[in-house]
């Protein structure tokens, strides 16, 4: 539902930008620091909007990649903690209570759940759908 409302808002924004660009067709002078050119304002508006969208999309993909990487690391830590083995630096086996960030298993599970929710929200913002039935079965 959230993804649909974001998609509708994006289409409305694109329509407003298109209308604004179409009514501004007179040529303008654009200074590129090293050259000047006379270009129709419609092209300047559309190119600026396109480049802004690419920039926002790239930052969103980087954020999603980092969250997925962090989620996989935390899931591995939870699996190690459930098995009774915790090796944060590979130098030896440490007990669960000795880890400075995760005092107990339930806190680790809460962190994983929080990252999964953030990942789902990111996917919903991007208009993607997820199937978490496998993860739910693994937790049970």
Number of C-alpha atoms within 10 A of each C-alpha: 8 10 17 12 12 15 16 11 12 12 12 12 12 14 12 12 15 15 12 14 17 15 10 15 15 11 14 14 11 14 10 8 6 5 7 10 11 11 14 16 19 21 15 17 17 17 12 12 15 11 11 12 11 12 11 10 13 12 11 16 14 11 14 19 13 13 17 16 12 14 20 15 13 18 17 12 21 23 15 15 18 12 9 12 16 21 15 12 8 8 7 10 12 16 12 18 12 11 13 7 9 16 12 14 16 11 13 18 18 11 17 20 15 13 18 18 12 16 20 18 17 18 17 18 17 16 15 11 12 9 8 11 8 8 10 9 8 8 7 5
